[in-house]
Amino acid sequence: MRAVIIDGYVDEPSVLGVPPYISPYIRYSAGALIYRSIETDYITIDEIRKNDFFSSFDSYDYIIIIAGTTVPGHYFMATPISLYEIKKIFDYNSRPLKVLGGPIARGYTLKGGSSALLLKDYLKESVDFVIPGDIEKFLFKYPVSDDYNLEERSDYELTDMLSTLGAQIVTKHHMFPNVMLEIDVSRGCDRKDGFCSFCTEPLTHGAYRERKVSSVISEIKTLNSLGVRNFRFGRSANFLAYGSAVNKNLPNPALFEELYSEISGLSDVLHTDNANADFIAKYEKECRKIIGTIAKYNTSGDILSFGVETFDPEVSQKNRLYNSNDSILKAVQIVNEEGGWRDSDMIPKILPGINILYGLLGETKDTYEKNIEYLKMIYDKKFMLRRINVRQVMVFPGTFLYDNREKVSFDKKSFVRFKEFMTEYDSLMLQRVFPIGTVIRNILPQENRGEISFGRQIGTYPILCGTYSDVKMDVFFDGKVVDYGSRSVTVIDNSKRMKDLSVRELSSIKGIGRKTAEAVFLSQDSSVDKMILERKQKEILQSVFKG
C-alpha cells in the first residue's frame, strides 16, 4: 500500500503551515500511515505546480490533501492550494482513495471579508472523505477498521506516538532543511468566559488540553536528529497559559524554564507566537517570569502576538472579545520591559505583535478612530510593536459571527483610510525596532524584482528585507538595515565594507542621495571623517558603518 500526502498549506490563528513552515498535521498524518505499514510520500502544492504533477498520483492507494486558511494572509514564499487545484488533483487521479483534511474541511475561503464555502457539495463527485475532525485519527483507524468517525479528535497519547513515527517525512519538503517546524503544545482555547465571535479554534480543536512537556522535548530531539534546526511554539491559542492545566489554571513559570533549558541548544531558531494580553496583565508577576525565560533562551526577533482585534469597547463586547484597553497597554509594556532588550546585532529578543480585525459586529466610523488613538498611544509611550496585522475577518460556519453576519456593516472607505494611516505608522515602528545599522542574520533571498532581491529570515513573522546587493537566490546572507518601507526594510550585504559598495547600494542608505553616493564611491579614502561630505551625511554613514 502506498500513500501520498499533498501539503496544500495551513494557516490558522494558532498554526502556520505555509513555507517555510510545516504544520504538525503533516507529521501526524504520516505517522498514522507509517504505523499501518503504508509507504508514504510527501509533496507540496508548489512542487506540483512547478513540475505540473497534477496527474502524477494515480499509482497510489491514497491521496491525502491537507489544507485550510482560516485567517487572511499575504504569502511571500508560497501560495496555499486553491479549490480548483484540489478538484483538479482528485479528478485527474481516479484510482486512489481521495481524502481531504485540515481546517479546509470546515469551510473554504482565501480572502478576508468573505464567508467560507462548504465543500461537501462542490467536491462530492471528486472526493471520498472530507475529514472535519483530526485527519490523523481517521488515517490511523480507516486502513484496519470500519469503526471510524469523521468528526473524531485525537488525544495527545496518540499524536505523541505519531509525531515521532512521522517525523522523517519533513525531510521530503522542497525547502528542507530550510524549514520551520510548528510544535504542538496545546489545543483549543484556555478562555473560560466563551469564545470570540469569529473564532474557529473550538470548532476545529475542541476543549482546551495540553501536551506533556516531556513529549514536546522528545519530539524536538527527534526532529533535531533528522537535521531540523528551526522550531516555533505556534500550536497554541495562548502560549503563556501552557502548563496552567497542571498548575490550578495558573501560569507555570517552572514548566517554561524546564522546556526552554532542555531545547535551547537544539535549535538555530527558537520562536513562539500567540499570547493573551488580559492573561499577561492579570498574572503579571508570573508572566514576567515566563517572558524573561523565553527572552533568555530564544532567538531574537521573536513575537508574542496579541489578538486585540479592536480597541473599541462596544465592538469588543459584541464580538465576545472582552478585551480591556488598559490590560492591552499593560501587556505591551510588560513584554517590552521583559523582552525588549537587544542582542549584539541590535535585534530585540521578543516583542508584542497586535492583530486588528475589521468586519466585526457593531463597527462604526468611531471604531477606526479608537484604533488609531490607541496605536498612537502605544507609539507615544515609546513602546515597540514588532508587527501589526490589519485584516478583514474570514467568517466560518459554526461561529457566532457567521450566524449574525447580516448585521455587520463594513465601512470600506474608513478601512482604506485606516490602511493609509498604518502605512506611515508601520514604517515609524520599524525604525524604532530596527534602527539604522542593525544587522539581520541569515536572510534567505527568494525573489528578484528588477534590481532588488527580496528575502526573509526563517522565523516567526520575519521582516521582509530588500537589497540592491548582489546576492544569490536561496543562499543565506547577513544584511545591515539602511532604510525602511511600510512593511519592509532595505539592507546592504553586511560582509561588504563601505568602499566595496556600488553607487546603487550606497544610494539605498536613508539620507544618502545619488550625488553623495557617487562622491563616496569615487573617494580614494575609506575614512568617513576625511570625506568631503555634509555633517549629516557623515553621521548617517558612521551610524551604518560603525567602527
N, C-alpha and C positions, 0 to 999 in steps of 0.2 A: 504494500500500500504506500502511496506517495501523496503528499500534500504540498501546496504552495500557499504561503501567507503573503498577501499583497498589502503593503503598507500604503493606505490612501491618506494617512496622516490624521492625527487627532489634535484638537486644540480646545481644551475645556478651561473653566476657571481654575482648576487645580491640576491640570495635566497638560504639558506641552509635548507634542509628538511630531512637529514639523521640523525637518532637518535644520540644524544638526542634532536635534533632539530625537530620541527614540522612546516611545511611550512604554510603560510596563506591560500593556496588553500584548505586545508582540512577544515578549519573553514568556509570559504566562501561557499564551496560546501554543507556542512552540513546545513548551514543556508538557502540555497536555497531550499533544500529538506524539511526541517522543516517548512519553510514558506508555502509550498504546502501541509502541513499536512501529509507528508510521514515519517513514523517511520524510523529512521536512525541509523544504527550500523557502527562501525569503527574498522578496524583491520589492523595491519601492515603485510608486507610480511614476516618479521621474525617470527611472531607468526604463520602464515600459514605454514611456513617451519617446525618450531619446532613441531607443532602438526599434520602435514600432513592434513591440512584443504583444500587442493586444490579442492576437490569435495563437499564442505560443504555449497554451497551458492545457491542451486537450488530452495530453498523455497522463495527466494527474488524476487521482481519485477524488481529491478535494481541492476546491479553490476557496480560500477564506480571505475576504476583503475586510480590513479593519480601518474605520474612518469615522469622521464626525467633528465638525467645528461648531461649538455652542457659544463661542464668543467671536465677535468680528475682529479680523486682523489683517495687516498688510505684511506679506511674507517676502523675504529677501532671497533666500537660498532655494526656495521650493514653492510649489503651489498644491494645495490639497486637491484630492480627486474630485471630479465633477460627477453629477448624476448620470450624465451622458456616457462618461468613461466607465462607470460601474456597469451600466447596462451593456455597453459595447463588449467589455471583457466577458461578462456572463453569456451574452448571446453568441459570441464568436467561438466559445469553447463549450460544446454541448455535452460532452461525456461526463465531466466531473460533477460531484455533488457541490452545489454552489451555496456558500454561507456568507452572510453579511453581518458584521458585528461592530461594536463600538457605539459611541453616542449617536451616530447617524441612524441607528435603529429606532430612535425615538423622534426623529424628525430631521429634515434636511433643509439647510439654507447656507449660503456662502457670504451673505452680507447683512450688516446691521440695518435696523429699521424694517425688517421683514418678518413675517410669520413662517415658521417651519412647515415644510411639506411632509405629510406622512407618506411613507414609501410602499406600504402594503399593496395598494392598487397599481401604482406606477410600475413596480417591478414584479408583479405577480406571475408573469409569464417567463421571467428571466432567472429568478432566484428560488432556491429550495427552502432556505431557512433565513429569516431575519430575526436576530437574537437581541431583544431589548434587555435581557439580563446580562450576566457576565459570560462572555463568549468562551472563556477557558473552561467554565463549568460544563457548558454544552459539549465542547470538544473532548472533555475528559470522559463524559458519560456516553455520548452517542455511538462511538465505534463498537461498544460492547453491550449496550443495553437500550431498551425502549423506554426505560424509566427516566426520561429527561423532561425538564420544564424550561421553556424558552425564557421565562422570567426569573429563573433561579439565580441567586447570587452566591459567590464563593465566600468561604471563610478563609482566614489567614493561615490556618493549618494547611489547606490545600495550596494556596498561592505561594507559601514559603517553599513547599516542595517543588512546585512547577517552575518557580523563578530560577532555581538552581539548575534544574534539568534543561530549561530553555535558554540559559544564559549564552550558550555558544552561538545562538542564532544571530546575535548582534554583529558578529564578525563578517556577516554577509551583506551588511549595509553598504551602499555605494560610497559613503563617505568615511567608512571605518579606516583608521582609528580616530579620525577627527569628528567624533560624535559625543553627545552629552546624554547620559542616561538619567531618566526620571526615576527616582527612587520612591517607592510607595511606603508611607509611614502611617497613614490613617485614611479612612473613607467616611463619607458623609460629613455633616456639619455639626460642630460641637455646641451650637446655639441651643438654648433651652426655651427661648421665647418665640419660636416659629421661624419661618424661612422667608427670605426676600421674595418679592412678587415674581421675579423673573428667574429664580434660581433652579437649575436643573440638578444640582448635587444630590438632594434627597430622592429625586426621581431615578437618577442613574445609579446611585451608590447606597441608598438606604440610610439606616440609622448609623450614628457615629460609632466607629470602632477603631481600635488601634492595633498596630503590629508590634510584636515584641522587639525591643531594641537589639537583642541578640540575633534575631532573624535579619534585621536591617544590616547589621555589621557583617554577618555571614555572607549575605548576598553581595555586598560591596567587595568583600575579599575575593569572592568567586569571579566577579566581573573584572576586578583588577588583575587576576591571574591570567585572564584572556587578553589583556592589553588595554582595557578601558581605564582611562585616567581622568575622566571628567564626569562629575556627579552633581545632581541637583535634587534637593528635597522639595519636589514640586507637587507630589501627590498628596496634598493636604489643603483643606479649606482654611485652616488657621494653624500654621506650623508651631507657633509658640504654645498652643494647647496640647501638643504631643506629650504624652506621659501623664496628662491630668486624669485619665481614666483609672490609673493605678495610684492616684495621689489625692483621693477625695475630691475630684473635679477641680483641683487647684494646679497652678503651674508647677512644673517639676524641674527645677534647675539642675539637680543632681543627674537626672537622666541625660540632659543635654551635654553635660561635662563628660559622661561616660561615652556617649555616642561620638562626639567630635574628637575626643582624645584618642579613641580607638582607630578612627579612619583618616585623620588628617594627613598622615604620611603616605596614604594610598592614592592620593589624587594630585593632579596638576591644577584642576579647577574644582572647587567645592562651594556650591551656591545653594540658595533656597528661594522661596517666593512668598506665598500668602501669609498675611497676619491680620488680626482684627484689632483695629485701633482702640475700641472700647475695652477690649480684653487687656491691652497693654496699660491703659490708663487706670483700670480697676485694680489690677495686680501689679502696680508699678515696681515695687521692691523686687519681686520675683522675676519679672520680665526684664528689668535692668540687668540682673544676673545672667539671664539666658542670652540676651543680646550681647552682653560682654563676652560670654563664652563663644558665641558664634564669631564675633569680631576677632577673638584671639586665634581661632583655628582656621577660619575660612580664607578664601581668596578674595582680594579686594575687588571692588566693583559690584558687590553683592547688593541685593534689594529685598526689602520686606514690602510687598505690595498690599496696600490698604484698599479694600472695596468701599471707598467712601460713597461713590456713585452720585451723590448730590449734597450740597451744603444748605439746601432749602428744607427747613424742618417739616413743613407740611408735606412735601413730596416724600421725604424720608418716612414719615408716619404712614402715609397712604400706601407706600410700597413695602411696608414692614421692615424697613432698614433699621429704624430706631437708633440712628447714629446721633451722637451728641457732638456738636461742633467743638465744644470745649475739650471733649475727650480726644477728638481727632488732632487738634492743635497740641494737646499734651503728648500724645503718642508720637507726633512728628518731632517734638522737642526731645523726647526720651531717646528715640533712635539716633537722632543727630548727636546727642551728648555721649551715648554709649558706643556708637558705631561709626561716627563721622570722622574719626581720626584717620590720617592718611599714611599710606605706606611710603617707602623710599622713592617711589615714582610719582607721588602726589595723588594717588587714587584713594578716595575714601573707602573704608573697609565695608561698611554696609549702611545704606540709606533707605529712607522710605520711598515708596512709589505710590502714586494715587491714581485710582480709576474713577473717571467721571462718565456717567451714562445719561443719554437723553432718549426720550420716547417713553418716559415713565408716567405713571398716573399722577395727575394733579399739577403738572408743569404749567407755568405761566412765563411771561417775559421776565417777571421778577426773579424766577429761578436762575436765569442766566446771570443776572446782576449779583445775586448772592454768591454764586460760584466764583465770579470774578473778585468779589470783595474778599472772600476767604483765601483765595490763591494769592492775592496781593498781600494779605496779612502775613501769610507764611513767608513770602519773599522779604517783606519789610522787617520781619523779626530775625532776618539773617539765617534762616534755616535753609537746608539743602533738600531738594527732592531729586532723586535720580531720574525719574521719568514720570510723566503724566499722560495717561492714556485717555483720550476722549473718543467715545464711540456711541453709535446708536444701538440700542438694545436689540438682541435677537429674541424672538418670542416663540416659546416651545409649548406644544400641547401638554396639559397637566399642570402648568404653572398658574398661579393666581392672575398674573398679567395676561396670559392667553385668554382666560375666561372673561376678562374685563377689557380686552384690547380696543373695543369700540369706544371706550371712554377716554382714550388717550388723544390729546391734542398736541401735535408736534409742530413747533414754530420753526420752519426751515430757515427763514431769514435771520432769526436770532441765533440759530445754530451756526450759520455761516459766519456771522459777526463774531461769535464766541471763538470759532476756529481761527479767525484772523487775530484776535487777542492772543490766543495761545501760540501763534507763530512767533510773536515777539517775546512772550513770556518764556517759552521753551528755550529760546536762544540765550536769554539772560540767565536762566537757571543753569544751562550748560556751561556758561562762562564761569559761574561760581563753583560748579562741581569739578570741571576740568580746566583749571587756569592755564594760560599760555606756558608752554614748556613742559606740561605734564606728559609723561611717557606711557603710552598704551602698548602693552606687550602682546606678542603673538596674535597679530591681526591676520586673518585668513582672507586674502583677496578672492572675490568670487565673480566680479562683473566689471567690464570695461564700458564706459560711456564716453566716447571720444578720447580726449587726453586724460580723463580721470579714471582711476581704478577705485572700486569700492569693495570694502571688506569689513568684517567684524571679528571680534574675539569669539571664542566659544565660551558662553556664559549665560547668565540669566538676563534677558533683555539687553544684550550688549549694544553699545553705542555704534552707530554706522560711521565708518571712517572713510573719507575720500582723500585721495592723494594724487599729485602730479608726478610723484617719484616713479621711477621705472621699476615696478615690482612685478613678480611673476605670479600668474594665477595659481591658486591652491598651494602656494608656498608662504609660510608664516614670515612676518616681518614685524619689527617694533617701530611704532610711529610716535612722533612728537607733535603735540597739539599746537597748531599755529593760527587757527581761525574757526569760526562757528557758523553753522546753518541753524535752522529752527529745530531739526531733529538729528543733526549730524555734526561731526567735527571734521576739519581739514587737518591732515597730518603730513609731515615730511618723514622720510626714512631716517630713523634715529641713528643709523650706522654712519651716516654721512656727516662730514664736517662742513662748516659754512662755505668754505672755498670750493667744495665739491658740488655744490647745488647749482642747478640750472637757473636761468633767469625766471622761468615759469614757476619753479619751486620757490624761489626767493619771493616772487611777487604774490604767492599764495599766503604769505605771512600777513596777518592782520595788521594794517597800518603801514605796510611797505608796498608802495606802488611800483609800477613798471620802471619808472625812471630811477628810483632808488635801487631797485633790484639790479638794473644794468650797471649802476655805479659800483655796487658791491661785487658783482660778477667780474668786472674789469679791474678791480683793485688788485694790486700786487702784494698788498699786506693783509693778512688774515685777521689782524687785531682790530676789533671794533673801535677801540679808543683812538686809533690812529687814522681811521677813515674820515673823510671829509663828508660828514652827514649832519643833519639836524639833530639836536639833543634828543628829541622824542624818538626819532628813528634808531638812534644808538641804544636808547633804553629798551626799545622793543627787541632789537637783535640780541642784546645782552640777556634779556629775560628768556629768550628761546635757547640761546647757546651759552648756558651757564657754565662758567669755568672753561 
